[in-house]
Amino acid sequence: MEDFQIIDNCLMVKLPVEVDHHRASYICERADKYLLEENVEHVVFDFEDTRFMDSSGIGIIMGRYKKIACFGGKVYAIHADRQIQRILTISGLTKIVEVLA
């Protein structure tokens, strides 16, 4: 289950067990709504429950990065297991997303 929260000036997005094209549009729409309506400076994607992510997950992160970077914001990934870290590295996302333990 996706979960969206504003903590300080960060949009925290807790991603579901599977991040695939079925969930991607919903996650993008909800995240963008928060970016437009709230005072958000950074986006944090929490992969704690995530065990699978396809290319649509990469698209979710890239899209939010493009929106928040315009305002000097950053995107972070937390609780990514080895498989998710590998996807982030292979896709090149680690160049624009800070991966925290």
Helices and strands as residue ranges (DSSP letters): E 3-7, E 10-14, E 18-19, H 21-37, E 42-46, E 52-53, H 55-69, E 75-78, H 82-90, G 93-95, E 97-100
